[in-house]
Amino acid sequence: MDYRDKLRQIPLGIVAGLATLVLASGGSVAWFTWRALNPTPPVVEFPSIDLETDPLLSLPEVAAPVTPETNQPIAQDPVVQPAPAEVTGQIYWLKDDGTSFSLVPQSITVAADASPSDQVAAAFSNLLSKPGDPSQQAFTTIPEQTQLLDAKVADDGVHVDLSGEFQTGGGSAAMVGRLGQVVYTATSFDPAAPVWISVDGKPLTLLGGEGLEVSQPMTRSDFDEGFGL
């Protein structure tokens, strides 16, 4: 029996086992050879991160909402005061000081929205409608029948036109006194204004029978210096 015949007599299971063993041995050798040529790469260790202390990962603190203090004053709109309905002026009376006369004022009120001319007219309406101011024992030397014909406030001063009765009756002291009443009352709302006086529409140049000269226009200072009660 030759070699081939002997192989045929070996059981098939033994042949299969030997083949498996040879393959396994060869595979092991091949695996160890590959590992020798390709070593396992080192494992990289990463540092641990502390979330509580790492400044790069710490979140910014959010400020707590501020509650306004309850005792702080609340801003309010400014209070607008209403415009006055009236303004105060003066009319002037004479008072006997024993040896001379003096001019004394009495306060009056006129509408604030009235024109300057109407305010002067209202002042003369009060002056010519009363005999004086009993509370001050003051009186007037303007004749009772005297009327205001016109009153106007212009750029050059206050213009007053009186009726002809203004020049009647009384002596020189009474004439000077009534002239002072007119000048001071006409400048009640503007004490520095010059006054232009007319009688029946004509400029007043001489006053009374004694012919007291009246300059035009006349201010309070002019009256005080020229006539001085």
C-alpha positions, 0 to 999 in steps of 0.5 A: 500500500502506497502513501496515498492509500494510507491517507485515505485510511485516516478518519476524516474527523482527524484530518479536519481537526489537524487542519483546524489546529494548523490554521489556529497556530498560523493565525496566532503567529500572524497576530503576534507578528502584527502586534510586534510591528504595530504597537498599541498607541499610548492612552492620552489622559485628559485633566479633570475639570473643576466646574466650581473653580475654573474661571473660564467656565464660571458664569457671570453673576446676575445682579439682583433687581433693585427695588426702589425705596418706598420713601423716595419722593415721586416726581410731580409736574410743577403746579401752574398758578392761574393768572390773577384776575385783577391788578392793584392800582392807586387813586390819590386824595389830599390830606390836610397836614395843618400847614400844607396838603399831602397826597395819600393813595387809596388802593383799587383793583381793576381787571388784569386783562383790561388794556392799559388805557382802560385801566387808567380810565377805571382809576379816574372813574373811581377818583371822580365818583367819590368825595375822598377816603374817610378812613384816611380823612382824605378829600378831593379838590376836583370839582364834583361835576368834572368828567373824564372825556378820554384816557389813553396810554401811548408811546409818549405817555398817558393822555388824560382829557377832562371836562371844563369843570376841572378848572373851576372853583378854589384857590391856588392851593386847591388848584395845585392839589387837584393837579397833583391828584391827576398826575399821580392817579394817571401814573398809578400803573407806571409811576415814571410815565409822563402825563399829558393833560387836556381840558375839553380836548385842548392842552392845559397850559394855565390852571385857574384864575391865577394862571398857574403855568402847567408844563406838558408833559408832566411827570411826578418828579416835575410836579414835586419840583414845580409845585411841591405841596 
